[in-house]
Amino acid sequence: MKQQTEITPISPVVSLLERDTTLLLQDLEYKASLIEKTIDALLPLPAGKSSRLFEAMRYATLGGGKRLRGYLVLSTAQLFDVPIEQAVRVAASVEMLHAYSLVHDDLPAMDNDDMRRGKPSTHRKFDEATAILAGDALQTMAFDILASDQTHPDDRVRVELIKSFADACGAYGMVGGQMIDMESEGCTLSLDETRHLHALKTGCLIRYAAESGAILGRSNSTLRQCIRSYGTHIGAAFQIADDILDVTATTKDLGKTVGKDDTSGKSTFVSLLNIEGARSEAVSLVEKAITDIASFGHAADRLRDLACYIINRKY
């Protein structure tokens, strides 16, 4: 990591709510375009009977989404001077895995949602069987990308990326969280139970996206833990912001159906804390995230901006 001048972490709530995100939005757009181009190159459309599968995979991953998870990969890798051509492959793999989870979540057997990112869900655009296969293929391709020496020349780094990715996405991470979410419909969860559910379902992949930059950069354990903690805190804040938007935004704003958690009888941060209480918790988490990366100085300014953007976004 380059030597940086330490800055004082932001703590006042007003600073979080008024932080200028102009540079962040420019950086988000630039890095999203890099990720989009990389996914496009990794998913060429073949001829033959498998072409429909690749059409569905491309439909699920290209042309939509904020790429926040991929942005985290690129931005944390930047702190450790990781070559962009390596980091963007990891970012693409994270976005593919995230896309797979959305494709499967939208299926009738799961959340039964007909809209995603302002367009028909993959199973509505194609069919349920194709959507299932597209999700399966995106998941396996995400791991295939990490296993390639184009992602990193050191096989120990690749193994660490794969192991951490599997931990974040499997039965003890994202998939386990989805199961808990399904089992909890119609039940009233405690606040701690709700935190645990979303730490798995949403937070684990966001945490991994942040931590993967430190893994790529072969960071020491202290700095890696700082990044890991940052990812944990913004992952939790992201879910709270989602819960708030589910009751304050419109379907047009979000590009997906709103109000479904309430209809399904799910416990959310808003139902447990009300809107103002949920916002207060999100702000507290962002303050912790900003403190986590204080030692990186101005090199982490966009990551600070991102933490604030997560709780101030309108969609």
Phi and psi in degrees as a GROMACS rama.xvg file:
@    title "Ramachandran Plot"
@    xaxis  label "Phi"
@    yaxis  label "Psi"
@TYPE xy
-67.9173  148.822  LYS-2
-69.0984  128.175  GLN-3
-124.355  156.746  GLN-4
-88.4663  124.027  THR-5
-69.5229  142.104  GLU-6
-119.645  161.098  ILE-7
-77.05  129.084  THR-8
-61.1127  149.3  PRO-9
-76.0486  135.567  ILE-10
-129.301  -35.8251  SER-11
-61.5343  139.313  PRO-12
-58.5031  -40.3943  VAL-13
-60.1315  -35.0506  VAL-14
-64.8538  -38.2076  SER-15
-66.5222  -39.5476  LEU-16
-77.6422  -22.2346  LEU-17
-111.274  4.72001  GLU-18
-60.5402  131.311  ARG-19
-72.6328  122.466  ASP-20
-109.664  19.356  THR-21
-57.6654  -48.802  THR-22
-66.1061  -35.8477  LEU-23
-62.3406  -47.086  LEU-24
-61.5974  -37.1758  LEU-25
-65.6328  -42.279  GLN-26
-68.4217  -39.1693  ASP-27
-58.9851  -45.5724  LEU-28
-64.1936  -43.2098  GLU-29
-64.0496  -48.1325  TYR-30
-71.567  -32.6768  LYS-31
-62.34  -36.9894  ALA-32
-67.4486  -36.4129  SER-33
-64.5319  -43.0155  LEU-34
-65.8898  -42.2045  ILE-35
-59.8168  -45.8797  GLU-36
-63.5213  -37.9946  LYS-37
-68.0846  -44.2019  THR-38
-62.4895  -41.6249  ILE-39
-58.6186  -42.4993  ASP-40
-70.9595  -32.7022  ALA-41
-78.7321  -15.7662  LEU-42
-122.077  61.6952  LEU-43
-64.9386  152.331  PRO-44
-92.6886  108.049  LEU-45
-81.4434  163.962  PRO-46
-84.6539  164.873  ALA-47
101.135  -173.913  GLY-48
-72.3117  -15.1912  LYS-49
-86.7163  -1.37161  SER-50
-61.3363  -33.8929  SER-51
-63.5023  -36.4555  ARG-52
-60.9192  -46.9758  LEU-53
-68.7586  -33.0012  PHE-54
-59.6685  -43.9636  GLU-55
-67.2659  -39.3906  ALA-56
-63.202  -42.8486  MET-57
-67.7191  -39.9418  ARG-58
-60.4016  -39.6138  TYR-59
-74.7531  -24.4675  ALA-60
-110.009  -28.8953  THR-61
-98.0464  149.719  LEU-62
73.8949  28.3379  GLY-63
-171.038  161.037  GLY-64
89.8222  157.048  GLY-65
-85.7786  -12.4499  LYS-66
60.5334  34.3658  ARG-67
-62.7976  -38.1233  LEU-68
-68.4045  -45.4336  ARG-69
-62.7854  -37.0089  GLY-70
-61.9654  -40.172  TYR-71
-60.5612  -42.7123  LEU-72
-58.0933  -52.1997  VAL-73
-63.7349  -39.346  LEU-74
-76.0096  -36.764  SER-75
-74.509  -35.5139  THR-76
-62.0331  -33.9859  ALA-77
-62.3657  -32.0949  GLN-78
-63.0396  -24.7478  LEU-79
-112.731  19.5193  PHE-80
57.3338  35.8131  ASP-81
-74.7114  133.241  VAL-82
-55.6581  136.161  PRO-83
-60.2862  -34.1119  ILE-84
-67.6827  -23.9106  GLU-85
-80.7845  -49.1366  GLN-86
-62.0479  -37.191  ALA-87
-70.0436  -26.029  VAL-88
-69.0054  -41.0387  ARG-89
-65.477  -40.595  VAL-90
-59.5671  -42.6616  ALA-91
-64.1624  -40.2016  ALA-92
-65.413  -39.0307  SER-93
-64.3339  -43.037  VAL-94
-66.3517  -34.7918  GLU-95
-65.675  -43.3642  MET-96
-63.6933  -41.8541  LEU-97
-62.4189  -42.0176  HIS-98
-62.3559  -42.9266  ALA-99
-56.7487  -44.0205  TYR-100
-64.1651  -36.554  SER-101
-69.9079  -41.972  LEU-102
-57.3683  -46.7933  VAL-103
-72.8554  -37.4188  HIS-104
-60.9899  -34.1371  ASP-105
-76.8229  -12.8049  ASP-106
-61.9356  152.376  LEU-107
-54.4638  -32.3402  PRO-108
-72.936  -14.3681  ALA-109
-109.924  -106.212  MET-110
-88.6442  -11.8929  ASP-111
53.0521  58.9787  ASN-112
-113.373  132.531  ASP-113
-91.7811  -8.41266  ASP-114
-126.145  143.342  MET-115
-152.338  125.02  ARG-116
56.0549  37.1331  ARG-117
77.5177  12.5021  GLY-118
-142.76  168.341  LYS-119
-57.2717  140.94  PRO-120
-59.1282  159.097  SER-121
-57.7433  -40.1711  THR-122
-70.2906  -22.4228  HIS-123
-82.8681  -34.2669  ARG-124
-71.6167  -38.247  LYS-125
-111.169  -98.0473  PHE-126
-166.6  168.25  ASP-127
-62.8272  -43.5378  GLU-128
-62.5075  -43.9365  ALA-129
-64.2065  -39.1166  THR-130
-63.2522  -42.4112  ALA-131
-61.5128  -46.8469  ILE-132
-65.6962  -38.5389  LEU-133
-62.5677  -42.4724  ALA-134
-63.2616  -44.4521  GLY-135
-58.5104  -44.6277  ASP-136
-68.596  -37.0806  ALA-137
-65.3493  -39.7002  LEU-138
-63.6904  -48.5153  GLN-139
-68.084  -34.9506  THR-140
-65.7672  -34.8399  MET-141
-58.4904  -41.0807  ALA-142
-74.8204  -34.424  PHE-143
-61.005  -39.4957  ASP-144
-62.0599  -44.0244  ILE-145
-66.2833  -29.5514  LEU-146
-76.5111  -13.8283  ALA-147
-77.6151  142.466  SER-148
-71.1323  -8.43344  ASP-149
-69.7035  -24.6308  GLN-150
-77.0971  -39.3876  THR-151
-163.27  137.257  HIS-152
-71.8831  -19.7531  PRO-153
-90.7891  116.221  ASP-154
-65.3737  -24.8391  ASP-155
-68.0266  -36.7814  ARG-156
-67.0633  -42.5664  VAL-157
-62.7831  -42.2639  ARG-158
-63.2713  -40.2937  VAL-159
-65.4073  -40.3179  GLU-160
-60.4973  -46.1224  LEU-161
-66.1  -45.2148  ILE-162
-62.2289  -45.8476  LYS-163
-66.5056  -36.8712  SER-164
-63.0657  -46.8185  PHE-165
-61.8458  -42.3019  ALA-166
-60.0731  -41.0953  ASP-167
-71.6135  -29.5326  ALA-168
-104.272  -14.3213  CYS-169
-90.6788  -151.164  GLY-170
-64.8108  -23.8304  ALA-171
-98.8598  10.6089  TYR-172
-135.933  -123.351  GLY-173
-57.3903  -46.8761  MET-174
-66.2764  -40.981  VAL-175
-61.15  -39.0512  GLY-176
-64.1824  -38.5272  GLY-177
-63.6442  -38.999  GLN-178
-63.875  -44.8028  MET-179
-61.1332  -40.8369  ILE-180
-60.6153  -45.1371  ASP-181
-65.3982  -40.6217  MET-182
-69.9275  -18.3421  GLU-183
-95.0602  -0.913275  SER-184
-60.1634  131.268  GLU-185
81.0457  -0.748791  GLY-186
-106.991  153.045  CYS-187
-99.5617  111.954  THR-188
-89.08  153.767  LEU-189
-74.938  169.88  SER-190
-63.3124  -42.1351  LEU-191
-65.2498  -38.3858  ASP-192
-64.7744  -37.9317  GLU-193
-67.9629  -40.9596  THR-194
-59.9114  -44.4  ARG-195
-64.5094  -45.2537  HIS-196
-54.1054  -50.3194  LEU-197
-79.4005  -23.5698  HIS-198
-61.6058  -34.4418  ALA-199
-81.5667  -55.1391  LEU-200
-64.8836  -42.8876  LYS-201
-110.673  -43.7776  THR-202
-69.3518  -35.2895  GLY-203
-61.5665  -42.1641  CYS-204
-70.4974  -37.1124  LEU-205
-65.9561  -41.9723  ILE-206
-61.2042  -44.1819  ARG-207
-62.5752  -42.2635  TYR-208
-56.5016  -41.9394  ALA-209
-69.0943  -47.478  ALA-210
-67.5884  -27.9728  GLU-211
-61.5245  -30.7069  SER-212
-63.3542  -38.4887  GLY-213
-70.7674  -35.3867  ALA-214
-64.8489  -47.2595  ILE-215
-57.4139  -39.1032  LEU-216
-84.9757  5.15566  GLY-217
50.7419  48.0674  ARG-218
-65.7714  155.702  SER-219
-72.2256  164.413  ASN-220
-63.6686  -33.7363  SER-221
-65.2291  -50.067  THR-222
-68.9443  -36.0849  LEU-223
-62.1615  -40.2546  ARG-224
-65.9699  -35.4211  GLN-225
-60.8756  -45.0655  CYS-226
-67.8421  -40.4967  ILE-227
-61.2269  -44.1822  ARG-228
-65.0034  -41.2334  SER-229
-56.2957  -47.4567  TYR-230
-63.1272  -38.8901  GLY-231
-61.9124  -44.8519  THR-232
-69.995  -41.4389  HIS-233
-75.0306  -26.2436  ILE-234
-63.1399  -42.5215  GLY-235
-66.8973  -42.0807  ALA-236
-64.192  -37.6665  ALA-237
-59.9629  -44.0496  PHE-238
-66.8066  -39.3651  GLN-239
-62.5072  -43.2803  ILE-240
-60.8538  -38.5197  ALA-241
-61.6538  -43.6327  ASP-242
-62.0388  -39.3811  ASP-243
-66.9702  -44.7162  ILE-244
-63.8156  -29.6632  LEU-245
-63.6575  -21.3497  ASP-246
-113.179  -8.68581  VAL-247
-114.266  -22.7376  THR-248
-98.3209  172.711  ALA-249
-103.808  163.351  THR-250
-58.8139  -37.3751  THR-251
-64.4858  -41.0948  LYS-252
-62.1088  -45.8783  ASP-253
-87.7463  -20.8362  LEU-254
74.4631  14.7984  GLY-255
-150.712  163.894  LYS-256
-65.7356  130.82  THR-257
-99.3522  162.027  VAL-258
78.217  7.54915  GLY-259
-72.7579  -30.9748  LYS-260
-63.4763  -42.0675  ASP-261
-65.9644  -42.5878  ASP-262
-62.3756  -37.0397  THR-263
-82.1063  -4.60684  SER-264
72.3549  31.3358  GLY-265
-87.9961  145.661  LYS-266
-76.5287  131.803  SER-267
-128.716  170.392  THR-268
-64.1123  -32.5949  PHE-269
-70.8693  -43.6973  VAL-270
-66.1712  -28.3124  SER-271
-90.2184  -32.0787  LEU-272
-117.024  -10.0396  LEU-273
67.1925  170.219  ASN-274
-61.7973  -46.5122  ILE-275
-66.933  -38.7137  GLU-276
-65.7564  -38.9177  GLY-277
-65.8377  -42.3295  ALA-278
-61.4831  -40.7694  ARG-279
-62.9625  -41.1508  SER-280
-65.5448  -40.6631  GLU-281
-62.9365  -42.2455  ALA-282
-62.1983  -41.9223  VAL-283
-60.8549  -40.2769  SER-284
-66.5753  -39.1625  LEU-285
-66.8903  -38.9882  VAL-286
-59.3687  -41.5091  GLU-287
-65.3789  -41.1955  LYS-288
-61.4513  -41.5387  ALA-289
-66.7303  -37.7828  ILE-290
-64.7051  -36.8585  THR-291
-55.2919  -35.8044  ASP-292
-107.271  19.9604  ILE-293
-58.5186  -36.116  ALA-294
-69.5894  -12.7099  SER-295
-86.1635  -5.42185  PHE-296
60.7915  -148.145  GLY-297
-67.4481  -17.2597  HIS-298
-61.9395  -22.832  ALA-299
-102.068  15.9054  ALA-300
-57.596  -41.1557  ASP-301
-68.5639  -31.0108  ARG-302
-68.7214  -34.076  LEU-303
-65.9631  -44.4411  ARG-304
-57.9283  -42.0393  ASP-305
-62.5844  -42.0159  LEU-306
-58.8637  -40.8602  ALA-307
-71.1689  -40.7902  CYS-308
-60.3138  -38.0709  TYR-309
-57.116  -38.9652  ILE-310
-93.152  -9.21128  ILE-311
-104.248  -6.08829  ASN-312
-65.3842  154.58  ARG-313
-105.581  -4.26278  LYS-314
